[in-house]
Structures are given as C-alpha cells and as structure tokens.
C-alpha cells in the first residue's frame, strides 16, 4: 500500500504544481510588503494573504490529482494486484473481463460508486472555492521573494536528491534494463545488446500500437482544442442560463473517472435501439 501511495504521489504532485505556480507569481508583492510593514509575521502573511488567493489553483490541482489517483489503473494493477490489494478501477476491470451473467451489472454498480466519490470530490471543491479570494493582478512576477542565503545549498541538494530518487534513477535503470540481453544479468558491457530494440521495433504489432497511440492522442487533442476554445469563447462573451448549463454539462465528464465514462458509453450505445449496435 505504501508503494502505491508513494508512486501515485510522485506521479500526481506535478499537477498541483502546474496549477499553482502561475497564481503564486500573480499575487502582488506589495500586499506581502504591506502586511510585513504592518507587523505581520511571514507565516501570518502566508496564511491570510497568499494562501487564500492561491486557494483556487491549489484546490483545482488537488482535485485533478484526486481524480487521477481515483481512476488510476496502471499503478494499482502493477503494484497492487500481485499483493492482493484491490482498488475500484482494477476491480471494475476484473468484473468486466469476467464476462459472467452479472459481470456488467456488478461493474455498473461499482462504476456508480466510483462516480459518486468523484462527484462528491467535485462538491467539496465547490465548497472550498465559493468564498475564495481572486488574484488582483495578471502580471507574472518571476523575481525571487525570499532569499535562501546560506540555506540555498542545503535546500537545493535536498531537491536534487528527491528528483534523483523519484525520477532520474528509475529512468536510468529502465533505460539500462532495455539494453540487457536478459533480466537478472549484471550491468556489464558484455551483457548489453540492441537485440531487444531490434525485436520490438521490427514487430508489426508494436508499430501498430505506436501509430494507434499517436493517432488517438493527436485526434483527441485537435477535438479538445476546437471544442474547448469554442465553449470558452462563448462562456466569456455570453452569460445567459443556457451557457451556464452547458458549462455544468462540460464538467460532468471531467469529474467522472475515465473508466466510468467508458463503461457508460458502452452501456448507452451497445444497442440503444433493437437491432442497431453503433
């Protein structure tokens, strides 16, 4: 369990970072200086000024990370299944591939539970954001607001160590393993070979998988850009009830885990009309 938590944590914390970093840069430096001049400590300034203004982005990133962890299949499947640790995503998959008389019924129930948890998370996000303060400037401030001084070497060393342990070393290990003739051999020059790459890259199934992945990602990105831009433009230009309802409808697929949405599509379009199976 701790391994799953650790790997999910290092996989999803960049989402919170990407959501938060620009908002922190937009918070006016003058507000921090005014608070300090008025006698506020650095902690009180952070708690009463910086954190409330950055809360929308932190909560938004946290909710995306929550959904990503809730719907994650790969990490629990690789680390949890061998240790007999079931999660909803892997359990739904096991029910579906069982093809029993009640497999899809059970998968539908589990999907409703998973979707309910996701929607509850969306409701909690709304509760946290309804009274949040908005950032009062759009200017990005890239200059440092706190000088580490003598602590810089220690802080930077700890950060580099963290990135090395969580990202650099595992990637190097995987790269070296891909060149080994067989798993378990020592990392010695005589044990390295390009035969693994030759076998994989000359396999028709591998080439098909690569092109299919690229095609799916590209087409999905184009559709997302077109549809998302149109809705965003209409939302800014118009604020009538129809647009607000459309905005709410957009957040439903975003709030539902991908596996739940996929199963819902299967159930809805498997045979909506007798004899028609789109």
C-alpha positions in Angstrom: 0.0 0.0 0.0 2.8 2.4 0.9 4.4 1.7 -2.5 1.2 2.6 -4.4 0.8 5.8 -2.4 4.4 6.8 -3.0 4.3 6.2 -6.7 0.9 7.9 -7.1 2.2 10.8 -5.1 5.2 11.5 -7.2 3.1 10.9 -10.4 0.4 13.5 -9.5 2.0 16.2 -7.4 3.2 18.0 -10.6 -0.4 18.6 -11.4 -0.8 20.7 -8.3 2.5 22.5 -9.1 1.4 23.3 -12.6 -1.9 24.7 -11.4 -0.4 26.8 -8.6 2.9 28.2 -9.8 1.5 30.9 -12.1 -1.1 32.0 -9.5 1.7 32.4 -6.8 3.6 34.6 -9.3 0.5 36.8 -9.9 0.0 37.6 -6.2 1.0 41.3 -5.8 4.3 41.6 -3.9 3.0 44.9 -2.5 0.4 43.1 -0.4 3.1 41.0 1.2 5.2 44.0 1.9 2.3 46.0 3.3 1.5 43.1 5.7 5.1 42.9 6.9 5.3 46.6 7.4 2.1 46.4 9.5 3.8 44.0 11.8 2.6 40.7 10.4 4.9 37.7 10.6 5.8 35.8 7.5 3.6 32.9 8.5 0.5 35.1 9.1 1.2 36.8 5.7 1.2 33.4 4.0 -1.9 32.2 5.9 -4.1 35.3 5.5 -3.0 36.7 2.1 -1.0 34.3 -0.1 -2.9 31.1 0.7 -6.4 32.4 0.3 -5.5 34.0 -3.1 -3.8 30.8 -4.3 -6.5 28.5 -3.0 -8.5 28.2 -6.3 -5.5 26.9 -8.2 -4.3 24.6 -5.3 -7.8 23.1 -4.9 -8.2 22.7 -8.7 -4.8 20.9 -9.0 -5.6 18.8 -6.0 -8.9 17.8 -7.4 -7.3 16.7 -10.7 -4.7 14.8 -8.7 -7.6 13.2 -6.7 -9.4 12.1 -9.8 -6.1 10.8 -11.3 -5.5 8.7 -8.3 -9.1 7.5 -8.0 -9.2 6.5 -11.7 -5.6 5.3 -12.0 -5.3 1.8 -13.3 -1.7 1.1 -14.2 -0.1 1.7 -10.8 -2.6 -0.3 -8.7 -2.6 -3.1 -11.4 1.2 -3.4 -11.3 1.8 -2.9 -7.6 -1.5 -3.8 -6.0 -2.8 -6.8 -7.9 0.2 -9.1 -7.1 -0.1 -8.1 -3.4 -3.9 -8.7 -3.5 -4.7 -5.0 -2.9 -7.9 -4.3 -4.9 -9.0 -0.8 -5.8 -12.2 0.2 -7.6 -10.5 0.7 -11.0 -8.9 -2.7 -11.1 -11.9 -4.4 -9.5 -14.2 -2.9 -12.2 -11.8 -4.2 -14.9 -11.8 -7.7 -13.4 -15.6 -7.7 -13.3 -15.9 -6.7 -16.9 -13.4 -9.2 -18.3 -15.1 -11.9 -16.3 -18.0 -11.9 -18.8 -20.2 -13.6 -16.3 -24.0 -13.3 -16.4 -23.9 -10.5 -13.9 -20.4 -9.1 -14.7 -21.7 -5.9 -16.4 -24.3 -5.4 -13.7 -21.7 -5.6 -10.9 -19.4 -3.3 -13.0 -22.2 -0.8 -13.3 -22.8 -0.7 -9.6 -19.0 -0.3 -8.9 -18.9 2.5 -11.5 -21.8 4.3 -9.8 -19.9 4.1 -6.5 -16.7 5.4 -8.2 -18.6 8.2 -10.0 -20.3 9.1 -6.7 -17.0 9.5 -5.0 -15.7 11.7 -7.8 -18.8 13.9 -7.8 -18.5 14.2 -4.0 -15.0 15.4 -4.5 -16.3 18.0 -7.0 -18.8 19.2 -4.5 -16.0 19.6 -1.8 -14.0 21.6 -4.4 -17.0 23.9 -4.9 -17.4 24.4 -1.1 -13.7 25.3 -0.7 -13.8 27.8 -3.6 -17.1 29.5 -3.2 -15.6 32.1 -0.8 -12.1 32.2 -2.1 -10.3 35.4 -3.0 -9.4 36.2 -6.5 -5.9 37.3 -7.6 -5.9 41.0 -8.2 -3.3 41.3 -10.9 -2.4 39.4 -14.1 1.3 40.4 -14.1 3.7 37.5 -13.6 6.5 38.3 -11.1 9.5 36.0 -11.7 11.8 37.6 -9.3 12.5 35.8 -6.0 10.6 36.9 -3.0 12.7 35.0 -0.4 16.4 34.8 -0.4 17.7 31.4 1.0 21.2 32.7 1.7 23.3 30.0 3.3 20.4 27.6 3.3 20.4 27.5 -0.5 22.9 24.7 -0.9 21.1 22.5 1.6 17.6 23.2 0.1 18.8 22.7 -3.5 20.7 19.5 -2.5 17.6 18.1 -1.0 15.5 18.9 -4.0 18.0 17.4 -6.4 18.2 14.3 -4.2 14.4 14.0 -4.3 14.2 14.3 -8.1 17.1 11.8 -8.5 15.4 9.2 -6.3 11.9 9.6 -7.8 12.7 10.4 -11.5 16.3 10.2 -12.7 17.5 6.9 -11.2 14.3 4.9 -12.1 14.5 6.2 -15.7 18.2 5.4 -16.0 17.5 1.9 -14.5 14.8 1.3 -17.1 17.0 2.5 -19.9 19.8 0.2 -18.9 17.4 -2.7 -18.5 16.2 -2.2 -22.0 19.7 -3.0 -23.3 20.3 -6.1 -21.2 20.3 -9.5 -23.0 18.2 -11.0 -20.2 16.6 -9.7 -17.0 18.8 -10.5 -14.0 22.2 -10.2 -15.7 24.7 -7.8 -14.2 25.1 -4.4 -15.8 28.3 -5.2 -17.6 29.3 -4.2 -21.2 29.2 -7.8 -22.4 25.6 -8.1 -21.3 24.3 -5.2 -23.3 22.7 -5.6 -26.7 20.5 -3.9 -29.2 18.5 -7.1 -30.0 15.6 -6.0 -27.7 15.1 -2.8 -29.7 15.5 -4.7 -33.0 12.9 -7.3 -32.0 10.4 -4.7 -30.7 10.8 -2.1 -33.5 10.5 -4.7 -36.3 7.3 -6.2 -34.8 4.2 -5.2 -36.7 2.1 -5.2 -33.5 4.5 -2.7 -31.9 4.4 -0.4 -34.9 0.6 -0.6 -35.0 0.5 0.2 -31.3 2.8 3.2 -31.7 0.8 4.7 -34.6 -2.5 4.0 -32.9 -1.4 5.8 -29.8 -0.1 8.8 -31.7 -3.3 8.9 -33.8 -5.6 8.7 -30.8 -3.6 11.4 -28.9 -3.5 13.7 -31.9 -7.1 13.5 -32.9 -8.3 13.9 -29.3 -6.0 16.9 -28.9 -7.4 18.6 -32.0 -11.1 17.9 -31.0 -10.3 19.2 -27.5 -8.7 22.4 -28.8 -11.6 23.1 -31.1 -14.5 22.3 -28.7 -12.8 23.7 -25.6 -11.9 27.0 -27.4 -15.5 27.5 -28.7 -17.1 26.8 -25.4 -14.6 29.1 -23.5 -15.2 31.9 -26.1 -18.9 31.6 -25.7 -18.7 31.5 -21.9 -16.7 34.7 -21.8 -18.9 36.5 -24.4 -22.2 35.4 -23.1 -23.5 34.7 -19.6 -27.1 33.5 -20.2 -28.6 30.5 -18.5 -28.0 28.2 -21.5 -24.3 28.8 -21.4 -24.2 28.2 -17.7 -26.0 24.9 -18.1 -23.5 24.0 -20.9 -20.6 24.8 -18.6 -22.0 22.5 -15.9 -22.5 19.7 -18.5 -18.9 20.1 -19.6 -17.6 19.4 -16.0 -19.6 16.1 -15.8 -17.2 14.1 -18.0 -14.3 15.9 -16.4 -15.5 14.9 -12.9 -16.2 11.3 -13.8 -13.3 8.8 -13.9 -12.4 7.7 -17.4 -13.3 4.1 -16.7 -16.8 5.0 -15.5 -17.3 7.3 -18.6 -16.1 4.5 -20.9 -18.5 1.9 -19.4 -21.3 4.4 -19.5 -20.7 4.9 -23.3 -20.7 1.1 -23.7 -24.0 0.6 -21.9 -25.6 3.6 -23.6 -24.6 2.7 -27.2 -24.3 -1.1 -27.2 -27.9 -1.4 -28.5 -29.9 1.7 -27.9 -32.5 0.6 -30.5 -33.3 -3.1 -31.1 -31.0 -4.3 -33.9 -28.8 -1.2 -34.1 -25.4 -1.6 -32.4 -23.3 1.5 -33.1 
